[in-house]
Structures are given as C-alpha cells and as structure tokens.
C-alpha cells in the first residue's frame, strides 16, 4: 500500500524542525511558526480565494435538490410518503411548490440520466438567479471514495481490492474525511495543504487559512497555521485588551510579561505565538477598519460569517494576501426528526447568505477570483424513517462564483429509487464522484499543479480513468 504523500511531507517537515526539541500542546504552533514560508508551490501574481461552507450534521440532499419531472417526482413522492395529486406528505415536498425553482441547464448541456430534471428547495430560491446567470453549478452525487466503486465492488468482501472510506456514516469521521481524507484525529486538511503550497505568495502567511467558525481540520497544514476570527472581527486576548479582575495594573503586568523574550526554548516559543497573535489581531482590526461593504446581508449566523469573509477579502491588500482559504459553517442538519419543520429554515440561511456573499464579491470586483462551495458530512437516506432521514453517503453540492461554468449539472444523476442501481440501501447514494476529484478541481483553479495534487488529495492517483476525471470541469 502506498504511503500517504502528505504524511511523508509532514515527516520531512518535522525532521527539519526537530532541533527545537519541543513537546506538549505548544509544539505544533511553534513548529508551524518556525517553518512559515518554507513551502512554495506557485508564485501567485493575482488573487484567488476558496470559501468552504460546511453544513454540519449531514444535509438531506433529497429535499435540497428535488426531482421535478413527473416520472421521477412520482418516484420521490412514493418513497418519501407524499400525498395524493403530488401534494406534500411525509417528508416529500409538493411538486407545485417547486415550480419557481426548477433548474434549467444552459442550451447544449447534456441531458441528465433517467430523464431527470431538478428543482431547488423553495427555501433556496435566492440561488436560482445565480444558476440562471451561469454563476452557480451543481455537482451531483459526490462523496468520499478511496477508489472508484461499483455497487458490486462495494458488496464484495475483498476490501484490499475495493477499500471503503473509513467509518462510513459516522458524523465526526466523515466530517474529517471530507476535510482531510482521513477519519477523526487527522491533523492535516486539504485546505491547510493548499495553504502550505501558497504561503510564499502571501506577504503575511498567517492570513492564508482563515476560519470564521472555530477549529476544524480542513485549514490545518503541515506548515500553514489556521487563523481564527469571529463574526465581528479579530479575536483579542482579553487580558491584554481589558483590565484583569478590574485591575489595570494586572493588565499592564501581563502585557509586559508577554512582550519580553526568554532564554528557555519552550517559553520563548510560546511567547512568540502569543506575540504573533497580538500583532495579527492589531493588523486585522486596522485592515477591517478601512473596509466598508455596501451589500446588505441577512441577520443570520451564517450570513454574519460570510460577511466577515467578504470584509477580509476586501482587506486582502492590507493583509498581504494573494491566496486564501476560508471556512464558514452552519450546524443542525442531522434531521432524523422534524425534517419538514427544520430543514427549510436551514436552507434559507444557506441560500440567502450565499446570494448576499456573491453580490458582495461582485461589488468588490472579485467575483471571478472567489469560489464558494458547500460540503457536508454526508447525504442522507432517500427513504423516510417516519419524520426525517438517516445517515447516508453521496450528496449533491453547489459551487458558486464568477469563474464557475454555471447553469450546468456535473457528475452523474442517480436513479430515484431505494435499493436501486445507485444506492447501497435505503437510498444511500454510492458516490459517482469522489471528494478527491471535487477538491482537485478546486485546487487546479487555485493554482496547484498536477504533480502537486497528491499532496492535497492523496487518493487522486486512483482516479482519472474513464468516468472519473481529475478535473470535473466546473471551473474555468
């Protein structure tokens, strides 16, 4: 079995920095700081950003992208318990409610398999104009794969020849596999590896990988350090910015301690981390202070996160950034129950926030330089459990931006069936496009060369044959 090339790269990195002799939780930060700028893949002269919108919990793709043509709608409705006359029932939407969000591909686009046509959930109506304008594309049935798999190969006991992604249907593990190609416990994500390759293009390396939603493996590289901001801006060290226990003297004493150097290696590296954090907070706060957006964003948590991303992109010159990877997220998608009550509101947040974000990039003049996309733990079962759906595998996702070859579907449309040719039971889709292919397409647009792709997505060498291109074509 071939070793993961990213692990080899990380091993070499650790060997180069081993003389620091660090231990404990401070070590990863100090090692990253010691080696900032060592990795270089391309010398970017323009600006590009990737924005991952992660939907935690496993989004129900069956009610996100809904079969609309009569034949396939009837199959969907029967499976999901729809009412008579194509009305709503069970966990099925009424066909009439989908009439305004039908996605009609551009002229000349290939017909979808099984005679399918699709409509977005009515709550995603804000995305319909973007699809029609060619700024949004749909990637069908994408999910983690180690190798291309047929249904017969999935059922085979020969896991050596036909390996499966680790710990299928597990939330934490599949979130990690989507973000890093490895189960929970992984320490390097593909977004962070993109950051490793892009560090030399950025004057301020620390602003290469930015999360507006807390920690996640996606943005962790062997060298790139994830930088976290809040919805309102940079996160300050409270004891440095404010009085401690009401005392300005304690605050001033802490500032003095943190600004000195030490002869002790571990202590000095810790101080460097804190000092860099203080300097970065000041730099971000100053840069954002000069930014004014004239785009109206909804008042939701996801919209606040994407608004912050737009502000950071507007401040890219002040932050010395040519290449950036951002992460935002929304939770609550694990809808085993109350799907019909809870899912519409979640999707409305996604659609409205994405539409506002795209408008902001247009007004900033960077729409063709910014690509946003959705991702999630997994799709869900097409069959109903009574009031919701259960954990699945493959799912449908959207890609948005000025560089997107939009108004098109990419990948293979699955059969609308349970225990049919495209699912592994209960309507759990067997992916026909791998996450590696999806990410490789994003990475090539970002500036990664073909020879560097295995560093980003380690299984990509197993794809590229008939039906499994390493460039899916949704980006110019």
C-alpha positions as CSV (number, residue, x, y, z in Angstrom):
1,X,0.0,0.0,0.0
2,X,1.5,3.4,-1.0
3,X,2.1,5.8,1.9
4,X,0.1,9.0,2.1
5,X,2.4,11.6,0.4
6,X,1.2,14.2,2.8
7,X,2.4,12.2,5.8
8,X,5.8,11.9,4.1
9,X,5.9,15.6,3.6
10,X,4.9,16.2,7.2
11,X,7.6,13.7,8.4
12,X,10.2,15.6,6.5
13,X,9.0,18.9,7.9
14,X,9.2,17.6,11.4
15,X,12.7,16.3,10.8
16,X,13.8,19.7,9.6
17,X,12.4,21.4,12.7
18,X,13.2,18.6,15.2
19,X,16.1,20.6,16.7
20,X,13.6,22.7,18.5
21,X,13.0,19.8,20.9
22,X,9.5,21.0,21.8
23,X,6.9,18.9,23.5
24,X,3.3,19.3,24.6
25,X,0.5,21.4,23.1
26,X,2.7,24.3,22.2
27,X,4.8,22.2,19.8
28,X,2.5,22.3,16.7
29,X,2.2,26.1,16.9
30,X,5.9,26.7,17.4
31,X,6.8,24.3,14.7
32,X,4.5,26.0,12.3
33,X,5.9,29.4,13.2
34,X,9.4,28.2,12.8
35,X,8.8,27.0,9.3
36,X,6.5,29.6,7.9
37,X,7.3,30.3,4.3
38,X,9.3,27.1,3.7
39,X,6.7,25.5,1.4
40,X,6.2,27.1,-2.0
41,X,4.2,25.8,-4.9
42,X,3.4,28.7,-7.1
43,X,4.2,32.4,-7.3
44,X,0.8,34.0,-7.5
45,X,0.5,37.4,-9.1
46,X,-3.3,37.6,-8.9
47,X,-5.7,37.0,-6.1
48,X,-7.9,33.9,-5.6
49,X,-9.9,32.6,-2.6
50,X,-11.8,29.4,-1.8
51,X,-14.7,29.6,0.6
52,X,-16.0,26.3,2.1
53,X,-19.5,26.4,3.5
54,X,-19.7,23.3,5.7
55,X,-23.2,22.0,6.6
56,X,-22.6,20.1,9.8
57,X,-24.9,17.1,10.6
58,X,-25.3,15.7,7.1
59,X,-27.6,17.7,4.7
60,X,-30.7,16.0,3.4
61,X,-29.9,16.2,-0.4
62,X,-33.2,14.6,-1.3
63,X,-35.1,17.7,-0.3
64,X,-32.3,20.1,-1.3
65,X,-32.3,19.2,-5.0
66,X,-35.6,17.6,-5.8
67,X,-36.7,15.5,-8.8
68,X,-39.2,17.6,-10.7
69,X,-40.2,15.8,-13.9
70,X,-43.4,13.9,-13.4
71,X,-41.9,10.4,-13.6
72,X,-39.1,10.9,-11.1
73,X,-41.1,13.2,-8.9
74,X,-43.7,10.4,-8.5
75,X,-40.9,8.0,-7.5
76,X,-39.5,10.5,-5.0
77,X,-43.0,11.2,-3.6
78,X,-43.8,7.5,-3.2
79,X,-40.5,6.8,-1.4
80,X,-40.9,9.8,0.9
81,X,-44.6,9.5,1.6
82,X,-46.1,12.2,-0.5
83,X,-49.8,13.0,-0.6
84,X,-52.3,12.4,-3.4
85,X,-52.1,14.5,-6.5
86,X,-48.4,15.3,-6.0
87,X,-49.1,17.2,-2.8
88,X,-46.9,17.3,0.3
89,X,-46.9,14.4,2.7
90,X,-44.5,12.5,4.9
91,X,-41.1,14.1,4.1
92,X,-41.9,14.9,0.5
93,X,-42.4,18.4,-0.8
94,X,-45.4,19.2,-3.1
95,X,-44.5,19.3,-6.7
96,X,-46.3,22.7,-7.2
97,X,-44.1,24.3,-4.6
98,X,-41.0,23.6,-6.8
99,X,-42.3,25.3,-9.9
100,X,-40.4,28.6,-9.3
101,X,-37.0,26.9,-8.5
102,X,-36.7,24.5,-11.4
103,X,-33.1,24.5,-12.7
104,X,-33.0,24.6,-16.5
105,X,-29.5,23.8,-17.8
106,X,-27.9,26.0,-20.4
107,X,-28.5,25.2,-24.1
108,X,-26.3,22.4,-25.3
109,X,-25.9,20.9,-21.9
110,X,-26.1,17.1,-21.9
111,X,-29.4,15.5,-20.7
112,X,-29.4,14.1,-17.3
113,X,-29.7,10.3,-16.8
114,X,-33.1,8.7,-16.1
115,X,-34.8,11.7,-17.8
116,X,-34.3,13.7,-14.6
117,X,-35.0,17.4,-14.1
118,X,-34.3,19.0,-10.8
119,X,-35.6,21.9,-8.7
120,X,-34.1,23.5,-5.7
121,X,-36.0,23.5,-2.4
122,X,-38.2,26.6,-2.3
123,X,-36.1,28.0,0.5
124,X,-33.1,28.1,-1.8
125,X,-34.9,30.5,-4.2
126,X,-32.1,33.1,-3.8
127,X,-29.8,30.7,-5.7
128,X,-32.0,30.2,-8.7
129,X,-31.0,33.6,-10.4
130,X,-27.3,32.7,-9.9
131,X,-27.8,29.3,-11.6
132,X,-29.7,31.0,-14.5
133,X,-26.9,33.6,-14.8
134,X,-24.2,30.9,-15.1
135,X,-22.7,31.8,-11.7
136,X,-23.7,28.6,-9.9
137,X,-23.3,24.9,-10.8
138,X,-24.5,21.7,-9.2
139,X,-22.1,18.7,-8.5
140,X,-24.2,15.6,-8.4
141,X,-23.6,12.6,-6.1
142,X,-20.2,13.5,-4.6
143,X,-18.8,11.8,-1.5
144,X,-15.7,10.2,-0.1
145,X,-14.2,7.3,-2.1
146,X,-10.8,5.6,-1.8
147,X,-11.1,4.1,-5.3
148,X,-13.8,4.1,-7.9
149,X,-16.5,1.7,-6.8
150,X,-19.4,-0.1,-8.5
151,X,-22.3,-1.4,-6.4
152,X,-21.0,-5.0,-6.9
153,X,-17.5,-3.9,-5.7
154,X,-19.0,-2.2,-2.7
155,X,-20.7,-5.5,-1.8
156,X,-17.5,-7.5,-2.4
157,X,-15.7,-8.8,0.8
158,X,-12.4,-8.1,-0.9
159,X,-11.6,-4.8,0.9
160,X,-8.0,-5.0,-0.3
161,X,-9.0,-4.6,-3.9
162,X,-12.1,-2.4,-3.1
163,X,-11.3,-0.4,0.0
164,X,-14.0,1.8,1.5
165,X,-13.6,5.2,3.2
166,X,-13.1,4.7,6.9
167,X,-16.0,4.6,9.3
168,X,-18.8,5.4,6.8
169,X,-22.0,7.0,8.2
170,X,-20.2,8.4,11.3
171,X,-20.6,12.2,11.7
172,X,-17.2,13.1,13.2
173,X,-15.3,10.7,10.9
174,X,-17.0,11.7,7.7
175,X,-16.6,15.4,8.5
176,X,-12.9,14.7,8.9
177,X,-12.7,12.5,5.8
178,X,-14.4,15.3,3.7
179,X,-11.9,17.8,5.1
180,X,-8.7,15.7,5.2
181,X,-9.2,12.3,3.6
182,X,-8.7,10.7,7.0
183,X,-11.0,9.9,9.9
184,X,-11.4,11.8,13.2
185,X,-7.9,12.5,14.7
186,X,-6.4,13.7,11.4
187,X,-4.1,16.7,11.8
188,X,-3.7,17.9,8.2
189,X,-6.6,19.1,6.0
190,X,-6.6,19.7,2.3
191,X,-7.3,23.4,2.8
192,X,-4.3,23.7,5.0
193,X,-2.2,21.8,2.4
194,X,-3.3,24.4,-0.2
195,X,-2.2,27.0,2.4
196,X,1.2,25.2,2.7
197,X,1.7,25.5,-1.1
198,X,0.5,29.1,-1.2
199,X,2.4,30.5,1.7
200,X,5.2,32.0,-0.3
201,X,2.7,34.0,-2.4
202,X,1.4,35.9,0.7
203,X,3.4,38.6,2.4
204,X,1.6,37.8,5.7
205,X,1.5,34.0,5.8
206,X,-0.7,33.8,8.9
207,X,-3.7,35.1,6.9
208,X,-3.6,32.3,4.3
209,X,-6.1,30.0,6.0
210,X,-8.9,31.7,8.0
211,X,-11.7,30.2,9.9
212,X,-14.8,32.2,11.0
213,X,-16.3,29.2,12.7
214,X,-13.7,27.8,15.2
215,X,-11.4,24.9,14.8
216,X,-11.6,22.4,12.0
217,X,-9.0,20.1,10.4
218,X,-9.8,21.5,7.0
219,X,-7.5,24.5,7.4
220,X,-4.6,22.8,9.3
221,X,-1.5,22.3,7.2
222,X,2.0,20.9,7.8
223,X,3.2,24.5,7.8
224,X,0.1,26.7,7.4
225,X,-1.4,27.8,10.6
226,X,-5.2,28.2,10.8
227,X,-6.1,31.8,11.9
228,X,-9.5,32.2,13.6
229,X,-11.6,35.3,13.6
230,X,-15.0,36.0,15.0
231,X,-18.1,37.2,13.2
232,X,-17.3,40.8,14.2
233,X,-13.5,40.7,13.6
234,X,-10.2,39.6,15.1
235,X,-10.3,37.8,18.4
236,X,-8.2,39.7,21.0
237,X,-6.5,38.3,24.1
238,X,-8.9,39.6,26.8
239,X,-6.3,40.0,29.5
240,X,-4.2,42.2,27.2
241,X,-7.0,44.4,25.9
242,X,-9.1,44.7,29.1
243,X,-8.4,45.1,32.8
244,X,-7.9,41.8,34.7
245,X,-10.1,41.4,37.7
246,X,-10.8,45.1,37.3
247,X,-7.2,46.0,37.7
248,X,-5.2,47.9,35.0
249,X,-2.0,47.1,36.9
250,X,-2.5,43.4,36.4
251,X,-3.3,44.0,32.7
252,X,-0.1,46.1,32.3
253,X,1.9,43.4,34.1
254,X,0.6,40.7,31.8
255,X,1.4,42.9,28.7
256,X,5.0,43.3,30.0
257,X,5.4,39.6,30.6
258,X,4.1,38.7,27.1
259,X,6.3,41.2,25.3
260,X,9.6,40.0,26.7
261,X,11.8,37.2,25.4
262,X,13.1,34.2,27.3
263,X,16.2,32.1,27.3
264,X,14.1,29.0,27.7
265,X,13.2,27.4,24.4
266,X,9.7,26.3,25.2
267,X,8.8,29.5,27.0
268,X,10.3,31.7,24.2
269,X,8.3,29.8,21.5
270,X,5.1,30.2,23.5
271,X,5.8,33.9,23.8
272,X,6.4,34.1,20.0
273,X,3.0,32.5,19.4
274,X,1.2,35.0,21.7
275,X,3.1,38.0,20.3
276,X,2.2,36.9,16.8
277,X,-1.4,36.6,17.9
278,X,-1.4,40.1,19.4
279,X,0.3,41.6,16.3
280,X,-2.2,39.8,13.9
281,X,-5.2,41.0,15.9
282,X,-4.0,44.5,15.6
283,X,-3.3,44.1,11.9
284,X,-6.7,42.6,11.1
285,X,-8.5,45.2,13.2
286,X,-6.8,48.0,11.4
287,X,-7.4,46.5,8.0
288,X,-11.1,45.9,8.6
289,X,-11.5,49.4,9.9
290,X,-10.8,50.7,6.4
291,X,-13.4,48.4,4.8
292,X,-17.0,49.4,4.1
293,X,-19.3,46.9,2.4
294,X,-22.4,48.3,0.5
295,X,-24.1,44.9,0.3
296,X,-27.0,44.0,2.6
297,X,-26.5,40.7,4.4
298,X,-29.3,38.9,6.2
299,X,-29.2,38.8,10.0
300,X,-28.2,35.2,10.5
301,X,-25.2,33.4,11.9
302,X,-24.1,32.1,8.5
303,X,-24.6,35.4,6.8
304,X,-22.5,37.1,9.5
305,X,-19.7,34.6,8.9
306,X,-19.8,35.2,5.1
307,X,-20.0,39.0,5.6
308,X,-16.7,38.7,7.6
309,X,-15.1,36.7,4.8
310,X,-16.2,39.4,2.3
311,X,-14.7,42.1,4.6
312,X,-11.4,40.1,4.9
313,X,-11.3,39.7,1.1
314,X,-11.8,43.5,0.7
315,X,-8.9,44.0,3.1
316,X,-6.7,41.5,1.2
317,X,-4.1,44.0,0.1
318,X,-3.6,45.3,3.7
319,X,-3.3,41.7,4.9
320,X,-0.7,40.9,2.2
321,X,-2.8,38.0,0.7
322,X,-2.7,36.6,-2.8
323,X,-4.2,33.2,-2.0
324,X,-6.6,32.4,0.8
325,X,-8.8,29.6,2.0
326,X,-11.8,30.3,4.3
327,X,-14.1,28.2,6.3
328,X,-17.6,29.0,7.5
329,X,-20.3,26.6,8.7
330,X,-23.9,26.0,9.8
331,X,-25.0,23.2,12.0
332,X,-28.3,21.5,12.7
333,X,-28.6,19.3,9.6
334,X,-28.8,15.9,11.5
335,X,-32.5,15.7,11.0
336,X,-33.6,12.2,11.9
337,X,-36.7,14.0,13.1
338,X,-38.6,17.2,12.3
339,X,-37.1,17.4,8.8
340,X,-40.1,19.2,7.3
341,X,-40.1,21.8,10.1
342,X,-36.4,22.5,10.5
343,X,-34.8,21.9,7.1
344,X,-36.5,24.9,5.2
345,X,-35.1,27.4,7.7
346,X,-31.6,26.0,7.5
347,X,-31.6,26.0,3.7
348,X,-33.0,29.6,3.7
349,X,-30.0,30.6,5.7
350,X,-27.7,28.9,3.2
351,X,-29.3,30.3,0.1
352,X,-29.8,33.9,1.3
353,X,-26.3,34.1,2.8
354,X,-24.6,32.7,-0.4
355,X,-26.5,35.1,-2.6
356,X,-25.5,38.1,-0.5
357,X,-21.9,37.0,-0.4
358,X,-21.8,36.6,-4.2
359,X,-23.3,40.1,-4.6
360,X,-20.6,41.4,-2.3
361,X,-17.8,39.8,-4.4
362,X,-19.4,41.4,-7.5
363,X,-19.4,44.9,-5.9
364,X,-15.8,44.3,-4.7
365,X,-14.8,43.4,-8.3
366,X,-13.5,40.0,-7.3
367,X,-16.4,37.7,-8.3
368,X,-14.2,35.7,-10.7
369,X,-11.5,35.5,-8.1
370,X,-13.6,33.9,-5.3
371,X,-15.2,30.4,-5.5
372,X,-17.6,29.3,-2.7
373,X,-18.9,25.8,-2.4
374,X,-20.9,23.7,0.0
375,X,-19.8,20.5,1.8
376,X,-21.3,18.2,4.5
377,X,-20.7,15.1,6.5
378,X,-22.7,13.0,4.0
379,X,-26.0,12.9,2.3
380,X,-29.0,11.1,3.8
381,X,-31.3,8.2,3.0
382,X,-33.9,8.8,0.4
383,X,-36.3,6.6,2.4
384,X,-38.1,8.2,5.4
385,X,-37.7,7.0,8.9
386,X,-41.1,8.5,9.7
387,X,-40.2,12.1,10.4
388,X,-36.8,12.5,8.9
389,X,-34.0,10.7,7.2
390,X,-30.9,8.8,8.3
391,X,-27.2,8.9,7.6
392,X,-26.2,8.4,4.0
393,X,-23.1,8.7,1.8
394,X,-23.1,10.6,-1.5
395,X,-24.8,14.0,-1.8
396,X,-25.3,17.0,-4.1
397,X,-23.5,20.3,-3.6
398,X,-23.3,23.7,-5.2
399,X,-20.3,25.7,-6.5
400,X,-20.6,29.4,-6.9
401,X,-18.6,32.3,-8.3
402,X,-17.6,34.3,-11.4
403,X,-15.2,31.6,-12.5
404,X,-17.8,28.8,-12.3
405,X,-19.1,27.3,-15.5
406,X,-22.6,27.5,-14.2
407,X,-26.1,26.7,-15.3
408,X,-25.0,23.1,-15.5
409,X,-25.0,19.9,-13.6
410,X,-21.8,17.9,-13.2
411,X,-21.4,14.3,-12.5
412,X,-24.0,11.5,-12.9
413,X,-27.6,11.9,-11.8
414,X,-28.6,8.9,-9.6
415,X,-31.6,6.8,-10.0
416,X,-34.5,7.9,-7.8
417,X,-35.0,4.6,-6.0
418,X,-34.3,2.6,-2.9
419,X,-32.0,-0.5,-3.2
420,X,-31.6,0.5,-6.9
421,X,-28.5,0.6,-9.1
422,X,-27.0,3.7,-7.5
423,X,-27.6,3.2,-3.8
424,X,-26.3,0.8,-1.1
425,X,-29.6,0.5,0.8
426,X,-32.4,2.9,1.9
427,X,-31.5,5.3,-0.9
428,X,-28.0,5.9,0.5
429,X,-26.1,7.1,-2.7
430,X,-22.9,5.3,-3.7
431,X,-20.9,8.3,-4.8
432,X,-20.1,8.5,-8.5
433,X,-17.7,11.5,-7.9
434,X,-15.1,11.4,-5.2
435,X,-14.2,14.2,-2.8
436,X,-10.7,13.9,-4.2
437,X,-11.9,14.8,-7.7
438,X,-14.0,17.6,-6.4
439,X,-11.2,19.1,-4.4
440,X,-8.6,18.5,-7.2
441,X,-10.8,20.7,-9.5
442,X,-10.8,23.5,-6.9
443,X,-7.1,23.1,-6.3
444,X,-6.2,23.3,-10.0
445,X,-8.1,26.6,-10.3
446,X,-6.4,27.8,-7.1
447,X,-3.0,27.3,-8.8
448,X,-1.8,23.8,-7.8
449,X,0.0,21.9,-10.5
450,X,-1.0,18.3,-11.5
451,X,2.2,16.9,-9.9
452,X,1.3,18.6,-6.5
453,X,-2.3,17.2,-6.4
454,X,-1.4,14.1,-4.4
455,X,-0.1,16.4,-1.6
456,X,-3.6,17.9,-1.4
457,X,-5.8,14.8,-2.1
458,X,-3.8,11.6,-1.6
459,X,-6.2,9.3,-3.4
460,X,-6.3,11.3,-6.7
461,X,-3.9,9.0,-8.4
462,X,-6.5,6.2,-8.2
463,X,-8.9,8.3,-10.3
464,X,-8.5,9.8,-13.8
465,X,-9.8,6.9,-15.8
466,X,-13.0,6.7,-17.8
467,X,-15.8,8.3,-15.9
468,X,-13.6,9.6,-13.1
469,X,-11.8,12.8,-14.4
470,X,-9.4,14.6,-12.1
471,X,-10.8,17.9,-13.4
472,X,-14.6,17.9,-13.2
473,X,-14.9,21.0,-15.4
474,X,-17.0,23.3,-13.3
475,X,-14.3,26.0,-13.1
476,X,-12.9,28.0,-15.9
